[in-house]
């Protein structure tokens, strides 16, 4: 019989145990990352993929980086042309106009991107333990990287993970700023047992979430990325959230509501654990993927590591989106515009804590999937 259990999560060896909730954005106990057939298109498509996949440059070094630096994979460097067409920017956008634009823009969380040390091993783990499907996979030997997309449905309608493997790199620093990814499964206990059998690490065995009837568990995949597994008989979006740690919760709420046009869906404070979290997104949490932000009392800076890259979000206009982000204290890491040689328009930005997001033109994204 499942019972409500409150037990401390062991702190990583690099941090004193008594500071596990502040030094390491730890788990709150009460809760719950084919080539084209046309060679000319393929070359540019790969460059787009490299950017969407993220880079091995740590988040702390992204600020002020040149486009060429942002476009390189971990162990290689590719030449890039000047990206972006600033002339198309709407420099007259006001804060009110930006707010209205962000709310009417057809935005959707597309995928979350991170790096792994053994692509095939991770694919096997996710498909066998989490029930994900391998949607597509490609290998680019001349640029020394491979990537794979996995999820629970087509990319044009579901949130997915985009995994990147850079040749010769078998380990990444996950850091302590990435809290976890969230997945809904039909049987948490079964998923936990599979994770154990396939090389995963169980951080918290299945328990009833405090104050509710929802069964949850926490596991780590072979690369050390943490997943919250929650039990749900049916759900339209099993891969349902990404949780990041931030240093100022109110500041982050204000930024994501105004610059990203997200809605504040919930807010929870846990003073006994010195921990608070909020949920933001573009629709109800039970129907859509959401972004969760965690705040540990008194902690303002986190190690973002070099494993996690970014979240990709669809937009109808990368130019207006970039302007809105600038107006609300975001930093543009890559100016908006089409990548050379193809029509796909993108822009990249950093939130006040330095977490990176990439906005991709909705129409162009669908063309990329064809």
Secondary structure, DSSP 8 states (H G I E B T S, - for coil): ------------TTS-GGGHHHHT----TT------SSHHHHHHHHHHHHHHH--SS-HHHHTT--HHHHT--TT----------GGGS-TT--HHHHHHHHHHS--EEEEEEEE-S-HHHHHHHHHHHS--EEEEEEEEGGGTEEEEEEESS-TTTS-EEEEEEETT------TTTEEEEEEEES-HHHHHHHHHHTT-EEEEEEEE-TTSS-EEEEEE-TTS-EEEEEE-S--S-SEEEEEEE-S-HHHHHHHHHHTS--EEEEEEEETTTTEEEEEEESS-TTTS-EEEEEEETT-------SSEEEEEEEES-HHHHHHHHHHTT-EEEEEEEE-TTS--EEEEEE-TT--EEEEEEHHHHHHHH-
